Amino acid sequence: MDHSLFSDLFSELNHFLEINKIDTNLKDRDAKILSHAFLWDYHNLSLQKPHFITVDETDICDNRTDIKNIAQICLKKPIRLSLFTVKEMVEWGF
């Protein structure tokens, strides 16, 4: 991605995910996917209720508030993108 905000957003998210991980897996893939999702939301203002659905409860959804705060600081804009697990999506009827 060549968006000017991508590098900073990716770096901040990757750093957060790495220092909060409980497994030994690298978190750069999660940070890359999240960065793209937040930038997609940032540029698609016509989206009414954008959702990011994941099976990664531990790294992403358990940290959703902190992740959204990091993105908001980097993008300097309120974050609309909601982060949900597939389980939550089914339980809440999305």
Jmol script that loads the backbone (N, CA, C; Angstrom):
load data "model"
ATOM      1  N   MET A   1       0.863  -1.184   0.000  1.00  0.00           N
ATOM      2  CA  MET A   1       0.000   0.000   0.000  1.00  0.00           C
ATOM      3  C   MET A   1       0.896   1.230   0.000  1.00  0.00           C
ATOM      4  N   ASP A   2       0.546   2.206  -0.809  1.00  0.00           N
ATOM      5  CA  ASP A   2       1.379   3.401  -0.903  1.00  0.00           C
ATOM      6  C   ASP A   2       0.741   4.625  -0.233  1.00  0.00           C
ATOM      7  N   HIS A   3      -0.313   4.409   0.538  1.00  0.00           N
ATOM      8  CA  HIS A   3      -0.938   5.527   1.236  1.00  0.00           C
ATOM      9  C   HIS A   3       0.047   6.097   2.247  1.00  0.00           C
ATOM     10  N   SER A   4       0.114   7.397   2.342  1.00  0.00           N
ATOM     11  CA  SER A   4       1.099   8.052   3.206  1.00  0.00           C
ATOM     12  C   SER A   4       0.940   7.693   4.691  1.00  0.00           C
ATOM     13  N   LEU A   5      -0.258   7.318   5.111  1.00  0.00           N
ATOM     14  CA  LEU A   5      -0.487   6.981   6.512  1.00  0.00           C
ATOM     15  C   LEU A   5      -0.242   5.511   6.828  1.00  0.00           C
ATOM     16  N   PHE A   6      -0.050   4.691   5.791  1.00  0.00           N
ATOM     17  CA  PHE A   6       0.044   3.250   6.009  1.00  0.00           C
ATOM     18  C   PHE A   6       1.225   2.862   6.892  1.00  0.00           C
ATOM     19  N   SER A   7       2.401   3.386   6.609  1.00  0.00           N
ATOM     20  CA  SER A   7       3.602   2.983   7.360  1.00  0.00           C
ATOM     21  C   SER A   7       3.482   3.265   8.845  1.00  0.00           C
ATOM     22  N   ASP A   8       3.030   4.460   9.191  1.00  0.00           N
ATOM     23  CA  ASP A   8       2.878   4.803  10.610  1.00  0.00           C
ATOM     24  C   ASP A   8       1.815   3.943  11.280  1.00  0.00           C
ATOM     25  N   LEU A   9       0.687   3.775  10.608  1.00  0.00           N
ATOM     26  CA  LEU A   9      -0.402   2.978  11.160  1.00  0.00           C
ATOM     27  C   LEU A   9       0.045   1.526  11.338  1.00  0.00           C
ATOM     28  N   PHE A  10       0.678   0.964  10.318  1.00  0.00           N
ATOM     29  CA  PHE A  10       1.179  -0.411  10.398  1.00  0.00           C
ATOM     30  C   PHE A  10       2.187  -0.555  11.540  1.00  0.00           C
ATOM     31  N   SER A  11       3.127   0.363  11.632  1.00  0.00           N
ATOM     32  CA  SER A  11       4.163   0.282  12.671  1.00  0.00           C
ATOM     33  C   SER A  11       3.560   0.317  14.070  1.00  0.00           C
ATOM     34  N   GLU A  12       2.630   1.222  14.287  1.00  0.00           N
ATOM     35  CA  GLU A  12       2.005   1.343  15.612  1.00  0.00           C
ATOM     36  C   GLU A  12       1.176   0.109  15.962  1.00  0.00           C
ATOM     37  N   LEU A  13       0.396  -0.374  15.003  1.00  0.00           N
ATOM     38  CA  LEU A  13      -0.417  -1.562  15.259  1.00  0.00           C
ATOM     39  C   LEU A  13       0.455  -2.798  15.462  1.00  0.00           C
ATOM     40  N   ASN A  14       1.482  -2.950  14.639  1.00  0.00           N
ATOM     41  CA  ASN A  14       2.367  -4.107  14.768  1.00  0.00           C
ATOM     42  C   ASN A  14       3.078  -4.087  16.126  1.00  0.00           C
ATOM     43  N   HIS A  15       3.552  -2.928  16.525  1.00  0.00           N
ATOM     44  CA  HIS A  15       4.225  -2.808  17.819  1.00  0.00           C
ATOM     45  C   HIS A  15       3.273  -3.185  18.956  1.00  0.00           C
ATOM     46  N   PHE A  16       2.067  -2.656  18.924  1.00  0.00           N
ATOM     47  CA  PHE A  16       1.081  -2.973  19.963  1.00  0.00           C
ATOM     48  C   PHE A  16       0.784  -4.466  20.005  1.00  0.00           C
ATOM     49  N   LEU A  17       0.538  -5.066  18.850  1.00  0.00           N
ATOM     50  CA  LEU A  17       0.216  -6.493  18.795  1.00  0.00           C
ATOM     51  C   LEU A  17       1.387  -7.351  19.263  1.00  0.00           C
ATOM     52  N   GLU A  18       2.601  -6.966  18.913  1.00  0.00           N
ATOM     53  CA  GLU A  18       3.781  -7.730  19.325  1.00  0.00           C
ATOM     54  C   GLU A  18       3.987  -7.690  20.843  1.00  0.00           C
ATOM     55  N   ILE A  19       3.809  -6.536  21.446  1.00  0.00           N
ATOM     56  CA  ILE A  19       4.074  -6.461  22.891  1.00  0.00           C
ATOM     57  C   ILE A  19       2.929  -7.048  23.721  1.00  0.00           C
ATOM     58  N   ASN A  20       1.775  -7.253  23.112  1.00  0.00           N
ATOM     59  CA  ASN A  20       0.634  -7.810  23.837  1.00  0.00           C
ATOM     60  C   ASN A  20       0.306  -9.247  23.458  1.00  0.00           C
ATOM     61  N   LYS A  21       1.114  -9.868  22.628  1.00  0.00           N
ATOM     62  CA  LYS A  21       0.794 -11.220  22.168  1.00  0.00           C
ATOM     63  C   LYS A  21       1.022 -12.248  23.265  1.00  0.00           C
ATOM     64  N   ILE A  22       0.275 -13.354  23.172  1.00  0.00           N
ATOM     65  CA  ILE A  22       0.458 -14.439  24.128  1.00  0.00           C
ATOM     66  C   ILE A  22       1.007 -15.689  23.449  1.00  0.00           C
ATOM     67  N   ASP A  23       1.135 -15.670  22.131  1.00  0.00           N
ATOM     68  CA  ASP A  23       1.730 -16.791  21.412  1.00  0.00           C
ATOM     69  C   ASP A  23       3.070 -16.356  20.820  1.00  0.00           C
ATOM     70  N   THR A  24       3.677 -17.199  20.038  1.00  0.00           N
ATOM     71  CA  THR A  24       4.994 -16.873  19.472  1.00  0.00           C
ATOM     72  C   THR A  24       4.916 -16.406  18.025  1.00  0.00           C
ATOM     73  N   ASN A  25       3.717 -16.318  17.470  1.00  0.00           N
ATOM     74  CA  ASN A  25       3.556 -15.921  16.065  1.00  0.00           C
ATOM     75  C   ASN A  25       3.850 -14.437  15.867  1.00  0.00           C
ATOM     76  N   LEU A  26       4.465 -14.136  14.737  1.00  0.00           N
ATOM     77  CA  LEU A  26       4.670 -12.738  14.379  1.00  0.00           C
ATOM     78  C   LEU A  26       3.320 -12.092  14.110  1.00  0.00           C
ATOM     79  N   LYS A  27       3.205 -10.812  14.404  1.00  0.00           N
ATOM     80  CA  LYS A  27       1.923 -10.115  14.281  1.00  0.00           C
ATOM     81  C   LYS A  27       1.867  -9.143  13.112  1.00  0.00           C
ATOM     82  N   ASP A  28       2.863  -9.201  12.229  1.00  0.00           N
ATOM     83  CA  ASP A  28       2.876  -8.256  11.113  1.00  0.00           C
ATOM     84  C   ASP A  28       1.714  -8.468  10.152  1.00  0.00           C
ATOM     85  N   ARG A  29       1.284  -9.709   9.974  1.00  0.00           N
ATOM     86  CA  ARG A  29       0.146  -9.969   9.075  1.00  0.00           C
ATOM     87  C   ARG A  29      -1.136  -9.348   9.626  1.00  0.00           C
ATOM     88  N   ASP A  30      -1.376  -9.525  10.939  1.00  0.00           N
ATOM     89  CA  ASP A  30      -2.547  -8.905  11.572  1.00  0.00           C
ATOM     90  C   ASP A  30      -2.496  -7.385  11.432  1.00  0.00           C
ATOM     91  N   ALA A  31      -1.318  -6.815  11.671  1.00  0.00           N
ATOM     92  CA  ALA A  31      -1.170  -5.357  11.585  1.00  0.00           C
ATOM     93  C   ALA A  31      -1.408  -4.873  10.161  1.00  0.00           C
ATOM     94  N   LYS A  32      -0.959  -5.633   9.176  1.00  0.00           N
ATOM     95  CA  LYS A  32      -1.143  -5.260   7.770  1.00  0.00           C
ATOM     96  C   LYS A  32      -2.632  -5.270   7.411  1.00  0.00           C
ATOM     97  N   ILE A  33      -3.311  -6.356   7.789  1.00  0.00           N
ATOM     98  CA  ILE A  33      -4.747  -6.484   7.492  1.00  0.00           C
ATOM     99  C   ILE A  33      -5.543  -5.378   8.181  1.00  0.00           C
ATOM    100  N   LEU A  34      -5.248  -5.118   9.449  1.00  0.00           N
ATOM    101  CA  LEU A  34      -5.953  -4.063  10.173  1.00  0.00           C
ATOM    102  C   LEU A  34      -5.683  -2.694   9.579  1.00  0.00           C
ATOM    103  N   SER A  35      -4.437  -2.429   9.195  1.00  0.00           N
ATOM    104  CA  SER A  35      -4.097  -1.135   8.589  1.00  0.00           C
ATOM    105  C   SER A  35      -4.890  -0.913   7.314  1.00  0.00           C
ATOM    106  N   HIS A  36      -4.968  -1.934   6.476  1.00  0.00           N
ATOM    107  CA  HIS A  36      -5.754  -1.819   5.240  1.00  0.00           C
ATOM    108  C   HIS A  36      -7.233  -1.580   5.552  1.00  0.00           C
ATOM    109  N   ALA A  37      -7.747  -2.281   6.566  1.00  0.00           N
ATOM    110  CA  ALA A  37      -9.162  -2.127   6.919  1.00  0.00           C
ATOM    111  C   ALA A  37      -9.460  -0.722   7.421  1.00  0.00           C
ATOM    112  N   PHE A  38      -8.590  -0.191   8.283  1.00  0.00           N
ATOM    113  CA  PHE A  38      -8.818   1.159   8.797  1.00  0.00           C
ATOM    114  C   PHE A  38      -8.700   2.203   7.683  1.00  0.00           C
ATOM    115  N   LEU A  39      -7.759   2.034   6.774  1.00  0.00           N
ATOM    116  CA  LEU A  39      -7.627   2.979   5.659  1.00  0.00           C
ATOM    117  C   LEU A  39      -8.797   2.857   4.692  1.00  0.00           C
ATOM    118  N   TRP A  40      -9.304   1.651   4.506  1.00  0.00           N
ATOM    119  CA  TRP A  40     -10.483   1.432   3.664  1.00  0.00           C
ATOM    120  C   TRP A  40     -11.666   2.199   4.256  1.00  0.00           C
ATOM    121  N   ASP A  41     -11.850   2.092   5.569  1.00  0.00           N
ATOM    122  CA  ASP A  41     -12.916   2.822   6.243  1.00  0.00           C
ATOM    123  C   ASP A  41     -12.692   4.333   6.143  1.00  0.00           C
ATOM    124  N   TYR A  42     -11.448   4.746   6.304  1.00  0.00           N
ATOM    125  CA  TYR A  42     -11.061   6.163   6.257  1.00  0.00           C
ATOM    126  C   TYR A  42     -11.448   6.820   4.922  1.00  0.00           C
ATOM    127  N   HIS A  43     -11.332   6.058   3.830  1.00  0.00           N
ATOM    128  CA  HIS A  43     -11.589   6.603   2.498  1.00  0.00           C
ATOM    129  C   HIS A  43     -12.999   6.353   1.969  1.00  0.00           C
ATOM    130  N   ASN A  44     -13.744   5.465   2.595  1.00  0.00           N
ATOM    131  CA  ASN A  44     -15.086   5.143   2.113  1.00  0.00           C
ATOM    132  C   ASN A  44     -16.128   5.724   3.060  1.00  0.00           C
ATOM    133  N   LEU A  45     -16.287   7.023   2.983  1.00  0.00           N
ATOM    134  CA  LEU A  45     -17.179   7.715   3.913  1.00  0.00           C
ATOM    135  C   LEU A  45     -18.645   7.358   3.725  1.00  0.00           C
ATOM    136  N   SER A  46     -18.996   6.779   2.593  1.00  0.00           N
ATOM    137  CA  SER A  46     -20.401   6.429   2.360  1.00  0.00           C
ATOM    138  C   SER A  46     -20.814   5.168   3.114  1.00  0.00           C
ATOM    139  N   LEU A  47     -19.862   4.439   3.664  1.00  0.00           N
ATOM    140  CA  LEU A  47     -20.200   3.240   4.433  1.00  0.00           C
ATOM    141  C   LEU A  47     -20.960   3.645   5.692  1.00  0.00           C
ATOM    142  N   GLN A  48     -22.079   2.989   5.930  1.00  0.00           N
ATOM    143  CA  GLN A  48     -22.913   3.344   7.086  1.00  0.00           C
ATOM    144  C   GLN A  48     -22.387   2.760   8.387  1.00  0.00           C
ATOM    145  N   LYS A  49     -22.167   1.458   8.425  1.00  0.00           N
ATOM    146  CA  LYS A  49     -21.692   0.784   9.640  1.00  0.00           C
ATOM    147  C   LYS A  49     -20.630  -0.236   9.248  1.00  0.00           C
ATOM    148  N   PRO A  50     -19.418   0.222   8.978  1.00  0.00           N
ATOM    149  CA  PRO A  50     -18.388  -0.718   8.542  1.00  0.00           C
ATOM    150  C   PRO A  50     -17.970  -1.667   9.667  1.00  0.00           C
ATOM    151  N   HIS A  51     -17.830  -2.942   9.317  1.00  0.00           N
ATOM    152  CA  HIS A  51     -17.450  -3.968  10.279  1.00  0.00           C
ATOM    153  C   HIS A  51     -16.220  -4.723   9.797  1.00  0.00           C
ATOM    154  N   PHE A  52     -15.352  -5.074  10.728  1.00  0.00           N
ATOM    155  CA  PHE A  52     -14.209  -5.938  10.473  1.00  0.00           C
ATOM    156  C   PHE A  52     -14.483  -7.220  11.240  1.00  0.00           C
ATOM    157  N   ILE A  53     -14.670  -8.323  10.523  1.00  0.00           N
ATOM    158  CA  ILE A  53     -15.012  -9.603  11.130  1.00  0.00           C
ATOM    159  C   ILE A  53     -13.770 -10.492  11.132  1.00  0.00           C
ATOM    160  N   THR A  54     -13.464 -11.101  12.282  1.00  0.00           N
ATOM    161  CA  THR A  54     -12.265 -11.918  12.414  1.00  0.00           C
ATOM    162  C   THR A  54     -12.530 -13.137  13.290  1.00  0.00           C
ATOM    163  N   VAL A  55     -11.673 -14.147  13.154  1.00  0.00           N
ATOM    164  CA  VAL A  55     -11.710 -15.282  14.074  1.00  0.00           C
ATOM    165  C   VAL A  55     -10.674 -15.094  15.176  1.00  0.00           C
ATOM    166  N   ASP A  56      -9.907 -14.023  15.100  1.00  0.00           N
ATOM    167  CA  ASP A  56      -8.813 -13.763  16.047  1.00  0.00           C
ATOM    168  C   ASP A  56      -9.323 -12.999  17.260  1.00  0.00           C
ATOM    169  N   GLU A  57      -9.898 -13.745  18.182  1.00  0.00           N
ATOM    170  CA  GLU A  57     -10.452 -13.113  19.377  1.00  0.00           C
ATOM    171  C   GLU A  57      -9.357 -12.573  20.293  1.00  0.00           C
ATOM    172  N   THR A  58      -8.305 -13.346  20.486  1.00  0.00           N
ATOM    173  CA  THR A  58      -7.267 -12.992  21.453  1.00  0.00           C
ATOM    174  C   THR A  58      -6.483 -11.745  21.063  1.00  0.00           C
ATOM    175  N   ASP A  59      -5.913 -11.725  19.863  1.00  0.00           N
ATOM    176  CA  ASP A  59      -5.060 -10.608  19.463  1.00  0.00           C
ATOM    177  C   ASP A  59      -5.850  -9.378  19.047  1.00  0.00           C
ATOM    178  N   ILE A  60      -6.940  -9.580  18.352  1.00  0.00           N
ATOM    179  CA  ILE A  60      -7.667  -8.440  17.791  1.00  0.00           C
ATOM    180  C   ILE A  60      -8.859  -8.032  18.655  1.00  0.00           C
ATOM    181  N   CYS A  61      -9.815  -8.911  18.844  1.00  0.00           N
ATOM    182  CA  CYS A  61     -11.045  -8.487  19.522  1.00  0.00           C
ATOM    183  C   CYS A  61     -10.863  -8.229  21.016  1.00  0.00           C
ATOM    184  N   ASP A  62      -9.986  -8.962  21.675  1.00  0.00           N
ATOM    185  CA  ASP A  62      -9.746  -8.669  23.089  1.00  0.00           C
ATOM    186  C   ASP A  62      -9.039  -7.329  23.272  1.00  0.00           C
ATOM    187  N   ASN A  63      -8.442  -6.823  22.205  1.00  0.00           N
ATOM    188  CA  ASN A  63      -7.723  -5.536  22.252  1.00  0.00           C
ATOM    189  C   ASN A  63      -8.381  -4.473  21.370  1.00  0.00           C
ATOM    190  N   ARG A  64      -9.633  -4.682  21.011  1.00  0.00           N
ATOM    191  CA  ARG A  64     -10.277  -3.804  20.022  1.00  0.00           C
ATOM    192  C   ARG A  64     -10.276  -2.330  20.418  1.00  0.00           C
ATOM    193  N   THR A  65     -10.464  -2.025  21.693  1.00  0.00           N
ATOM    194  CA  THR A  65     -10.485  -0.625  22.119  1.00  0.00           C
ATOM    195  C   THR A  65      -9.124   0.028  21.915  1.00  0.00           C
ATOM    196  N   ASP A  66      -8.069  -0.643  22.343  1.00  0.00           N
ATOM    197  CA  ASP A  66      -6.715  -0.103  22.172  1.00  0.00           C
ATOM    198  C   ASP A  66      -6.344   0.001  20.698  1.00  0.00           C
ATOM    199  N   ILE A  67      -6.710  -1.004  19.923  1.00  0.00           N
ATOM    200  CA  ILE A  67      -6.411  -0.995  18.482  1.00  0.00           C
ATOM    201  C   ILE A  67      -7.109   0.182  17.809  1.00  0.00           C
ATOM    202  N   LYS A  68      -8.371   0.398  18.137  1.00  0.00           N
ATOM    203  CA  LYS A  68      -9.101   1.523  17.555  1.00  0.00           C
ATOM    204  C   LYS A  68      -8.512   2.855  17.989  1.00  0.00           C
ATOM    205  N   ASN A  69      -8.062   2.941  19.241  1.00  0.00           N
ATOM    206  CA  ASN A  69      -7.429   4.178  19.723  1.00  0.00           C
ATOM    207  C   ASN A  69      -6.142   4.469  18.967  1.00  0.00           C
ATOM    208  N   ILE A  70      -5.343   3.451  18.720  1.00  0.00           N
ATOM    209  CA  ILE A  70      -4.104   3.623  17.953  1.00  0.00           C
ATOM    210  C   ILE A  70      -4.436   4.133  16.555  1.00  0.00           C
ATOM    211  N   ALA A  71      -5.408   3.514  15.916  1.00  0.00           N
ATOM    212  CA  ALA A  71      -5.795   3.933  14.562  1.00  0.00           C
ATOM    213  C   ALA A  71      -6.316   5.365  14.567  1.00  0.00           C
ATOM    214  N   GLN A  72      -7.097   5.715  15.555  1.00  0.00           N
ATOM    215  CA  GLN A  72      -7.649   7.073  15.640  1.00  0.00           C
ATOM    216  C   GLN A  72      -6.542   8.103  15.793  1.00  0.00           C
ATOM    217  N   ILE A  73      -5.540   7.804  16.602  1.00  0.00           N
ATOM    218  CA  ILE A  73      -4.410   8.724  16.772  1.00  0.00           C
ATOM    219  C   ILE A  73      -3.643   8.869  15.456  1.00  0.00           C
ATOM    220  N   CYS A  74      -3.365   7.755  14.790  1.00  0.00           N
ATOM    221  CA  CYS A  74      -2.609   7.802  13.529  1.00  0.00           C
ATOM    222  C   CYS A  74      -3.377   8.506  12.411  1.00  0.00           C
ATOM    223  N   LEU A  75      -4.675   8.236  12.332  1.00  0.00           N
ATOM    224  CA  LEU A  75      -5.480   8.798  11.245  1.00  0.00           C
ATOM    225  C   LEU A  75      -6.035  10.185  11.577  1.00  0.00           C
ATOM    226  N   LYS A  76      -5.931  10.572  12.856  1.00  0.00           N
ATOM    227  CA  LYS A  76      -6.426  11.883  13.306  1.00  0.00           C
ATOM    228  C   LYS A  76      -7.904  12.085  12.940  1.00  0.00           C
ATOM    229  N   LYS A  77      -8.658  11.010  13.150  1.00  0.00           N
ATOM    230  CA  LYS A  77     -10.071  11.029  12.778  1.00  0.00           C
ATOM    231  C   LYS A  77     -10.799   9.951  13.596  1.00  0.00           C
ATOM    232  N   PRO A  78     -12.048  10.206  13.996  1.00  0.00           N
ATOM    233  CA  PRO A  78     -12.789   9.165  14.724  1.00  0.00           C
ATOM    234  C   PRO A  78     -12.894   7.881  13.903  1.00  0.00           C
ATOM    235  N   ILE A  79     -12.827   6.765  14.583  1.00  0.00           N
ATOM    236  CA  ILE A  79     -12.870   5.459  13.927  1.00  0.00           C
ATOM    237  C   ILE A  79     -14.298   4.924  13.944  1.00  0.00           C
ATOM    238  N   ARG A  80     -14.802   4.596  12.761  1.00  0.00           N
ATOM    239  CA  ARG A  80     -16.149   4.036  12.651  1.00  0.00           C
ATOM    240  C   ARG A  80     -16.129   2.514  12.602  1.00  0.00           C
ATOM    241  N   LEU A  81     -15.007   1.948  12.146  1.00  0.00           N
ATOM    242  CA  LEU A  81     -14.897   0.518  11.929  1.00  0.00           C
ATOM    243  C   LEU A  81     -15.057  -0.243  13.241  1.00  0.00           C
ATOM    244  N   SER A  82     -16.034  -1.144  13.294  1.00  0.00           N
ATOM    245  CA  SER A  82     -16.255  -1.981  14.469  1.00  0.00           C
ATOM    246  C   SER A  82     -15.577  -3.329  14.256  1.00  0.00           C
ATOM    247  N   LEU A  83     -14.927  -3.846  15.291  1.00  0.00           N
ATOM    248  CA  LEU A  83     -14.220  -5.114  15.213  1.00  0.00           C
ATOM    249  C   LEU A  83     -15.031  -6.179  15.945  1.00  0.00           C
ATOM    250  N   PHE A  84     -15.346  -7.280  15.253  1.00  0.00           N
ATOM    251  CA  PHE A  84     -16.143  -8.357  15.822  1.00  0.00           C
ATOM    252  C   PHE A  84     -15.549  -9.713  15.476  1.00  0.00           C
ATOM    253  N   THR A  85     -15.752 -10.677  16.356  1.00  0.00           N
ATOM    254  CA  THR A  85     -15.414 -12.055  16.009  1.00  0.00           C
ATOM    255  C   THR A  85     -16.583 -12.640  15.217  1.00  0.00           C
ATOM    256  N   VAL A  86     -16.311 -13.725  14.522  1.00  0.00           N
ATOM    257  CA  VAL A  86     -17.376 -14.420  13.796  1.00  0.00           C
ATOM    258  C   VAL A  86     -18.450 -14.877  14.789  1.00  0.00           C
ATOM    259  N   LYS A  87     -18.018 -15.355  15.943  1.00  0.00           N
ATOM    260  CA  LYS A  87     -18.953 -15.799  16.987  1.00  0.00           C
ATOM    261  C   LYS A  87     -19.887 -14.663  17.400  1.00  0.00           C
ATOM    262  N   GLU A  88     -19.333 -13.474  17.627  1.00  0.00           N
ATOM    263  CA  GLU A  88     -20.162 -12.326  17.998  1.00  0.00           C
ATOM    264  C   GLU A  88     -21.121 -11.967  16.867  1.00  0.00           C
ATOM    265  N   MET A  89     -20.629 -12.033  15.642  1.00  0.00           N
ATOM    266  CA  MET A  89     -21.464 -11.717  14.485  1.00  0.00           C
ATOM    267  C   MET A  89     -22.692 -12.627  14.445  1.00  0.00           C
ATOM    268  N   VAL A  90     -22.477 -13.915  14.688  1.00  0.00           N
ATOM    269  CA  VAL A  90     -23.583 -14.874  14.671  1.00  0.00           C
ATOM    270  C   VAL A  90     -24.512 -14.640  15.868  1.00  0.00           C
ATOM    271  N   GLU A  91     -23.926 -14.491  17.053  1.00  0.00           N
ATOM    272  CA  GLU A  91     -24.731 -14.298  18.262  1.00  0.00           C
ATOM    273  C   GLU A  91     -25.567 -13.023  18.223  1.00  0.00           C
ATOM    274  N   TRP A  92     -25.015 -11.969  17.622  1.00  0.00           N
ATOM    275  CA  TRP A  92     -25.704 -10.690  17.599  1.00  0.00           C
ATOM    276  C   TRP A  92     -26.535 -10.480  16.339  1.00  0.00           C
ATOM    277  N   GLY A  93     -26.536 -11.466  15.442  1.00  0.00           N
ATOM    278  CA  GLY A  93     -27.402 -11.446  14.274  1.00  0.00           C
ATOM    279  C   GLY A  93     -27.014 -10.483  13.165  1.00  0.00           C
ATOM    280  N   PHE A  94     -25.725 -10.341  12.918  1.00  0.00           N
ATOM    281  CA  PHE A  94     -25.281  -9.459  11.805  1.00  0.00           C
ATOM    282  C   PHE A  94     -25.551 -10.129  10.479  1.00  0.00           C
TER     283      PHE A  94
END
end "model"
wireframe off; spacefill off
backbone 0.3
color backbone group
